């Protein structure tokens, strides 16, 4: 049986009362719960300087990176992202944040982007689910392969 390890990172604290795990490592696979920019979004809103979709996306991807590193990986291990937006018009800002975050990587992760009616706190505009495999490296992604023999 493959062991399951709960991954924790200081940058992504879990509440003692949480009924979920931020990240689970199953063999070489790392699956992460939906990440948001909370509490940074709450703090910014209280200062009267709400974080836009670009800033929230970078904050979220930073949390994903922290969990990956705590599991022994790096951002090149990310192969799939699901992005949830409360305002579909923010898709370009999210795309720009992704380009900036993954700059220099061989291939971008596969992705789904959907509009949702709301997230857990009103100041949140983006949430991301992430999957990674610690035995792959997207920095070595073959961008020229077009089918045929694997």
C-alpha positions in Angstrom: 0.0 0.0 0.0 1.3 3.5 -0.9 1.8 5.7 2.2 0.1 9.0 2.4 1.9 12.0 4.0 0.3 15.2 5.1 2.5 18.1 3.9 2.8 21.3 6.0 4.5 24.6 5.2 5.0 27.6 7.5 3.8 29.9 4.7 0.5 28.0 4.5 -0.7 27.4 8.1 -3.6 25.0 8.8 -6.1 25.8 11.5 -6.3 23.2 14.3 -10.1 23.0 13.5 -9.6 22.4 9.8 -11.4 19.4 8.3 -9.1 19.3 5.3 -5.4 19.0 4.5 -3.6 21.7 2.5 -1.5 19.0 0.7 -1.2 15.3 0.6 1.7 13.4 -0.9 0.8 10.0 -2.2 3.9 8.3 -3.6 5.3 10.8 -6.2 2.0 12.6 -6.4 1.2 15.8 -4.6 -2.4 17.0 -4.5 -3.3 20.4 -3.0 -6.6 21.8 -1.7 -7.9 25.0 -3.2 -5.5 27.8 -2.3 -6.5 31.4 -1.9 -4.7 34.6 -1.0 -6.3 34.7 2.5 -5.3 36.1 5.0 -3.3 38.6 2.9 -6.5 39.6 1.1 -8.3 40.3 4.4 -5.4 42.4 5.7 -5.1 44.4 2.5 -8.9 45.0 2.4 -8.8 46.2 6.0 -6.0 48.7 5.0 -8.3 49.9 2.2 -5.9 48.5 -0.4 -7.6 45.4 -1.8 -5.4 42.9 -3.7 -6.4 42.6 -7.4 -6.5 39.3 -9.3 -2.9 39.6 -10.4 -1.6 40.0 -6.8 -3.9 37.3 -5.5 -2.8 34.9 -8.1 0.9 35.5 -7.3 0.1 35.0 -3.6 -1.7 31.8 -4.3 1.1 30.4 -6.5 3.5 31.3 -3.8 1.6 29.1 -1.4 1.6 26.3 -3.9 5.4 26.7 -4.3 5.8 26.6 -0.5 3.9 23.3 -0.2 5.8 21.8 -3.2 9.1 22.7 -1.6 8.0 21.3 1.8 7.2 18.0 -0.1 10.7 18.0 -1.6 9.7 19.4 -5.0 9.8 22.6 -7.1 7.4 24.5 -9.5 8.6 22.4 -12.4 6.7 19.5 -10.8 3.3 21.2 -11.3 1.4 19.6 -14.2 -2.3 20.7 -13.6 -4.0 23.8 -12.2 -7.8 24.5 -11.8 -8.4 28.2 -11.5 -11.7 29.6 -10.1 -12.5 33.3 -10.7 -15.3 35.3 -9.4 -14.9 37.8 -12.3 -14.2 36.2 -15.6 -12.9 39.6 -16.9 -9.8 38.9 -14.5 -8.6 36.1 -16.8 -6.0 38.2 -18.5 -4.6 39.4 -15.1 -4.4 35.7 -14.0 -2.7 34.8 -17.2 -0.1 37.5 -16.8 0.6 36.3 -13.2 1.0 32.8 -14.4 3.4 33.9 -17.2 5.4 35.8 -14.6 5.4 33.0 -12.1 6.3 30.2 -14.6 8.8 32.4 -16.7 11.5 30.3 -18.1 9.7 26.9 -17.6 9.7 24.5 -20.6 5.9 24.1 -20.6 3.0 25.6 -18.6 0.9 23.2 -16.5 -2.4 22.0 -18.1 -5.2 24.2 -16.8 -8.9 24.7 -16.4 -10.3 28.2 -15.8 -13.9 28.7 -14.7 -16.0 31.5 -13.4 -17.8 30.9 -10.0 -20.4 33.0 -8.2 -18.3 33.4 -5.1 -15.5 32.1 -2.9 -15.3 31.6 0.9 -14.6 35.3 1.7 -15.9 38.3 -0.3 -12.5 39.9 -0.9 -11.3 36.7 -2.7 -11.4 36.7 -6.5 -9.2 33.7 -7.3 -8.7 30.2 -6.0 -6.4 27.5 -7.4 -6.3 23.7 -7.1 -2.9 22.2 -8.0 -1.5 18.8 -8.8 2.2 17.9 -9.0 4.3 14.9 -9.5 7.7 14.9 -7.8 9.1 12.6 -10.5 8.6 14.9 -13.5 10.1 18.2 -14.5 8.2 20.6 -16.7 11.5 22.4 -17.4 12.4 19.4 -19.5 9.1 19.4 -21.4 9.3 18.4 -25.1 7.4 21.2 -26.9 8.1 19.7 -30.3 6.5 16.3 -30.0 3.3 16.0 -32.2 2.3 12.4 -31.7 3.6 9.1 -33.0 5.7 6.7 -31.0 6.1 7.8 -27.4 
